[in-house]
Amino acid sequence: APTITVYQNVGEQTTREGVTAEPEGGSPHHAAPVPSASEREVWYYEDISRCTQGPFTLTMLHSWVSYMPMDVRVWCQLGGGDGEREEVEVGLRTFWEGSGKSWDLQKLPVGESSSVTFAVLFGYGPLLEEWKKERGPENCVGYGVAPTITVYQNVGEQTTREGVTAEPEGGSPHHAAPVPSASEREVWYYEDISRCTQGPFTLTMLHSWVSYMPMDVRVWCQLGGGDGEREEVEVGLRTFWEGSGKSWDLQKLPVGESSSVTFAVLFGYGPLLEEWKKERGPENCVGYGVAPTITVY
């Protein structure tokens, strides 16, 4: 089913079935046209825990340009329908043209064995190679270790997966930056709906997924034991609570998976999750990752 947000016609958004709600003023309560090529849910990626995620639309994948490491592997899976390959390729070409690039992808990455990097898929292969050259092969070992396209291009002030902050436009993103603030420490993890651990992330990044993360997903932080680190991370979390007008009532910082809390509880929306459970009844709350998001609810 589509999300509540999409079906209620909050902006023009695409459901996981590829059905697009009309812009405000139109009626979202009728059948929509078949999705365009770029909106077919045929795209998959291998996350940094080596779990396969998908299917997604190309638009959705592209929306993660600020979060997806350039070296993550992506591919599409086709059903074999007439003209499907051509249609999907047209959608991808459209993305390339939209960013002013000349198509040079050798072939459509169909199947995991033909996967390409996130950077290559969207025409930024040279950017990934430049990063590898700057870092040197000994510093590029592992998977999902590259910065995002957005960070490496220095669009705004963003944090890489290594915790190195790119300077605002006009500066150079290719050198070490100051240690991030408390809320920007990459110490946060969550268990996705496939039961795979994802992370580490900054608190800011976790919070940015408030429209996508089910309220009942489990989250926690992992500390290194440095002096004052616990206090510093807690200060960052308290700042988020105060920013949303909430009074701090988290019993203790969720350090370690065994002390994990729900996404709702982490950001001060625990009562909202309990309200949802009460409305649904226990028999309708079985499973993990089944709650709506904070934004939708």
Number of C-alpha atoms within 10 A of each C-alpha: 8 16 15 15 18 19 22 16 20 14 14 14 18 20 17 17 15 20 22 22 25 21 13 12 8 9 12 19 11 9 9 12 9 12 15 13 20 22 23 24 22 19 25 22 23 19 18 20 12 13 14 15 13 17 17 19 24 22 17 15 18 15 11 13 17 19 19 23 26 29 24 22 24 26 24 25 16 15 9 8 7 8 9 14 17 12 15 23 16 15 17 22 20 16 19 19 12 9 10 10 14 10 14 10 16 6 8 17 19 17 14 16 8 13 20 20 22 25 23 21 22 22 22 16 18 11 16 22 15 12 16 15 12 12 13 11 9 8 12 16 10 10 16 21 17 23 23 26 25 21 25 23 15 20 16 13 14 22 27 23 21 13 21 19 23 25 20 14 12 9 10 14 20 17 9 12 14 9 11 14 11 20 20 20 23 24 20 24 22 23 19 16 16 11 13 14 17 16 20 19 22 24 22 17 17 18 15 11 13 17 15 13 21 24 29 24 22 24 26 24 25 16 15 9 8 7 8 8 14 17 12 15 23 15 14 17 22 20 16 19 19 12 9 10 10 14 10 14 10 16 6 8 17 19 17 14 16 8 13 20 21 22 25 23 21 22 23 22 16 18 11 15 22 15 12 15 15 12 11 12 11 9 8 12 16 10 10 16 20 14 20 18 23 21 14 14 14
